[in-house]
């Protein structure tokens, strides 16, 4: 499905929060996960996520960005 709906509105409707393990320099993730920064978390604290999630993150914004 292709939509011109802004990404933020789409995420509000489809985002599901899940518990993930925290990570920092003293508490690394397990070997097959990556430590990623999380908005709103304390400085130098992240969340352990599967590395294949990183390929879907775009640093230049969504394809149909405002």
C-alpha positions as CSV (number, residue, x, y, z in Angstrom):
1,X,0.0,0.0,0.0
2,X,1.4,3.4,-1.0
3,X,0.1,6.4,1.0
4,X,1.0,10.1,1.0
5,X,0.2,10.2,4.7
6,X,2.9,11.9,6.8
7,X,5.1,9.4,8.5
8,X,4.4,10.8,12.0
9,X,0.6,10.2,11.5
10,X,1.2,6.7,10.2
11,X,3.4,5.9,13.2
12,X,0.8,7.2,15.7
13,X,-1.7,4.6,14.3
14,X,0.7,1.7,13.9
15,X,3.5,2.0,16.4
16,X,3.5,-0.7,19.1
17,X,5.7,-0.2,22.2
18,X,7.7,-3.2,23.3
19,X,10.1,-3.8,26.2
20,X,13.7,-3.9,25.0
21,X,16.9,-4.3,27.1
22,X,18.7,-1.1,28.0
23,X,22.4,-0.7,27.1
24,X,25.3,1.6,27.9
25,X,29.1,1.3,28.1
26,X,28.9,-0.9,31.2
27,X,25.9,-3.0,30.0
28,X,26.4,-4.0,26.4
29,X,23.8,-5.8,24.3
30,X,24.1,-9.5,23.5
31,X,26.4,-10.3,20.6
32,X,23.7,-10.3,17.9
33,X,22.1,-7.0,18.9
34,X,23.1,-3.4,18.5
35,X,22.9,-0.6,21.0
36,X,20.9,2.3,19.5
37,X,20.2,5.8,20.9
38,X,16.7,6.4,22.1
39,X,15.1,9.9,22.2
40,X,14.2,10.9,25.7
41,X,16.5,8.4,27.4
42,X,19.2,9.4,29.8
43,X,22.5,10.5,28.3
44,X,24.7,7.5,27.1
45,X,21.8,5.0,27.6
46,X,20.3,3.2,24.6
47,X,18.2,0.2,23.7
48,X,19.3,-3.2,22.4
49,X,17.7,-3.8,19.0
50,X,18.2,-6.4,16.2
51,X,20.7,-4.9,13.7
52,X,18.3,-5.5,10.8
53,X,16.1,-2.7,12.2
54,X,19.0,-0.3,11.5
55,X,18.8,-0.8,7.7
56,X,15.2,0.5,7.7
57,X,16.2,3.8,9.5
58,X,16.8,6.7,7.2
59,X,19.0,9.5,8.3
60,X,17.6,11.8,5.6
61,X,14.0,11.4,6.5
62,X,11.2,9.5,4.9
63,X,11.0,9.2,1.1
64,X,8.0,11.5,0.9
65,X,9.2,13.9,3.6
66,X,7.4,17.2,3.9
